[in-house]
Structures are given as C-alpha cells and as structure tokens.
C-alpha cells in the first residue's frame, strides 16, 4: 500500500523476557510501542517503558 493518503499507524504493548546478562533487567518490563508508516514508506517506531 503506497500512494497519496496511504499509510498505517498502530500501537501495541510488549513484555520483555531475557534469561541472563545485560538484558535481564528488562524482565517483566512492559513497553509501549507506536509505529507509523507514511505514504512514502518512511517508518517511525517509538518504544517506552510503562511505569
């Protein structure tokens, strides 16, 4: 889907899980995600922690 006026935007939440190491601090963190793609297929993603 491309062309004038075409694009997509969605939001979601994600739950991170890691076994060990540096990423283990993300265990049980809830992340909020916003994604947007414009009519020229340029994308933007934003992720932040829900506290």
N, C-alpha and C positions, 0 to 999 in steps of 0.2 A: 504494500500500500504506500504509494508515494504520489505526490502531486499537490496542487494548491488546496489548502484546507485540510489535508490529510495529516494525521499524526496520532499519537497514543500517549496516554498518561495513566499510570496506575500506582497504587500504594499497597504495601504489604508489611507484615512483621515477620522477623526471623529470630530463631533461637539458636545460639551458637553452642557447639559442643566440641571439646578437644580432650584428648587423652592426657597429655602432659606437656611440659615445656612452656615456652613463652605464650602460646595461645591459650593455655589452661585458664588464664584469668578471665577469658570470655565465657566460661561455663556458666550457664543459667543467666546470661545477659540477653535481654530482649532488645532487638534492634528494629527500628522503624525505617522503612525504605520508601523512597519516592523515585519513580522512573518517568522520564519524559522523552519522547522522540518527536521531532518536528517534521514538517513536510519535506525537508531536505535530508532526512535520515540522520540528523545530528542528535546525539543522545546525551542525557544528563542523568546521573544517578546520585542520590544523596542518601546517606545512612547515618543514623544517630542512635544513641542509647536511650531507651525509655527508662526513666528513673521514677 
